[in-house]
Amino acid sequence: MSKLRKDNISKLGHKINQLKKRILRTEISGNTSKVEFRKMRINKIKKKIKEILAKRNIK
């Protein structure tokens, strides 16, 4: 996976949506081995977005 730039919130949101779609597809197919990892990645990206917004509000 390529690195995302930290200041591009729209791409980070797109990445969250991609991961959610993958979780949905794997739960339908029954292969839930990576679901927890993907949920962890979603939470990590959400924290990154909150940090970016907090920095923008301070400036």
C-alpha positions, 0 to 999 in steps of 0.5 A: 500500500502506498503512503498517504499524505497526512494533510489530505483528509478526503483521501483518508476518508476514501481509504476508510470507505475502502476498508469498510467495503472489504470488511463487508465482503469478507463477512459475507464470504465467511473469511473473517481472518483480517477483519480485526486488522482492518477495523484497527486500521480504520480507527488509526486513520480516524485518529489521524484525521482528528489530529489534522483537524485539531492542528488546523483549528489551532492555527 
